[in-house]
Amino acid sequence: MASPHTIERQRGAKEAGQQLAVLREKWPLAFPARTQDVRPLALGTVSQVAEAMGWSIPYTIGVLTYWKMAPVYCQAVLSHDQRITLDGTAAEPVDAEAKDLATKQLAKLAARKAAKQTAAAKAKPKRKPAPRTEKPAPMIPMPRSPMIPNPVPRTIWPANHPAATPTTKMISRL
């Protein structure tokens, strides 16, 4: 059984997409919608968000993990040297360990994407059935011979029988 901390964090991760919109409304500078405006968040942001939103710390960690593990955030960590607070003011500098973690996360995401593309390429596309070239059955029944529904049974004669060679009358009945 998972701990309450884990359950709450997983719930935060599941609802992160919805909660990110709420965070963007409250702190547009810290959670921008445009890719080029994303900046690394200051350390200790989790407790500030949890307090301001009335969320538990594990739930807030789940929500922010979704944001911080996104490729756009990892790119921001690598390209900017200064972290920002929730109101957009400059905070502490980004350390080498954070840049290393961002590089590893981007590599992991790239490997996952490559694996999906490889799996999709290996999967055979479903073939569509060939279009039917047969003509549809006629709507009016065609007249048939009276003998076809009940054909005359074939008789096999021994080779020494005088009628071993069939006559034209016999052939027409076959």
N, C-alpha and C positions, 0 to 999 in steps of 0.2 A: 504494500500500500504506500502510495506517495505521501510525502509530508504535506501539511497545509501550505507551507511556503512554496513548494513545487507546484501544487495545484493552482495556487493564486498566480504564480508567475506564468504558468501555461495559459491560464485564462486571460492574462494581460497580453500575451503574445497573440492569442487568437483574436482578441478584440482590438489589436493595435491599429489596424487600418481605419477603424471608425474613430478611435480615440486620437489618432494623429490629426484628424480634421479639427477636433476640439482644441488640441494643443496649438495648431496653426492660428486659430482664431485668437487665442489668449496671448501667444507669444509669436507673432509673425516674423520677427527677426531671428529667433532661435530655430524655428521650424519653417523655413521658407518653402514656397511651392516651386519656385524656379531653381533649377539645378545649379546655376552659377552663383546663387546667393547662399548656398549651404556652407556653414562654417562648423568646425569642431566645437562641441559644447564643453563648458567648464566642468572640472571635477566637482562632484558633490551636487550635481544638478538633480539627481534622483530624489534626494530628500526635499529639495525645494519644490519640485513638481508634485510629489506626493502630498506635501503639506498644503499647497495652494489648491490642488484639485480634490483633496479629501480622499485620496486613494491610499491603499496600503503600500508599503515599500516593495514587497514582492510583485504586486500587480504593476507598479510603476516600472520596475526593472524589466518586466515582460514587455511592456509597451515601448520603452526606450530601446530595448534590445533590437526590436524590429527596425527602428529608425537607425540605430548605430551600426547594424550589420548590413545595411543597404549599400550597394555599390557607390551611390552618389555621396554618402557620408564618408565612406572609406577614401574616396578620391579627394574629398575636402580635407581629411586628416593629412593626406600626403602632400597636398598642394598649399596648405596654409600653415604658418608657424605659430599663430596665436589662437587660443581658444576664446570663446565668447560666453557671457552669462546669458540668462534668459531674456534680459532686456537689451541685449546686443552690445554691451560694453566689453572691452577687451579684458581678458583674464590671464591666467598663466600660459606660458608657452607650451606647445605640443612637444612632448618628449620623444626620444628615439624608440622607446618601447611601444608607444602608441602607433608610431609610423610602421614599425615592424608588424604589429598585429593587423593593421589595415592592409598591408601588403599580403600577408598570409590569407586574410579573408577574401581579398580580390582574386588571389590565385585559386582558392577553393571554389569560388563562384564561377570562375572561368573553366575550371576542370569539370564542374557539374554541368555547365552549358555544353561543353564539348562532348561529354558522355551522352547527354540527351540527343545531340545532333548525330552522334555515331549510332545510337540505338535507333533513331528514326531512319537513318540511311540503311541500316541492316534490315529493318522491318520491310517485308515485301508489301508493296501497295496492293490493295485489293483490286482485282481485275473486274471490270464491268463485263457482264455477259455480252457475247456478240449479238448483234441485232439479228432477229430471225429473218431468214430469207424465204421461208416457206410461205406459200400463198395460203390465205385463209380458206377454210372449207366453203364450198359453194352453199349458197342459201337455199337453192332449189335442189332436191335430191335428183341424182342422175338415174335414168332408167337402167336397170340391170337385166341380165339374161335370166329367164326363168329357171335355168339349170344351175346357176351359180349358188343359190342358197342350198340346194340339195343336189350336189354333183353325183353322177353315176359312180358307184364304187368300182375301183380297179380290180381286175382279176388277173392273177398270175397263172399262166399255163405252164405245164412242164415243157421242156424243150422238144420232146418227141411228139407232142400233140399236133394234130394236123393244122390247127389254127395258130401256130406259133408265130407266124408272120402276120401282123395285124393288117386288116384291110382298111381302106379309106373310111369306110363306115365306122369301124372301130376307133380309128384315130380321131374322127370328129367327135366321138362321144367322150373322149378322154379330157 
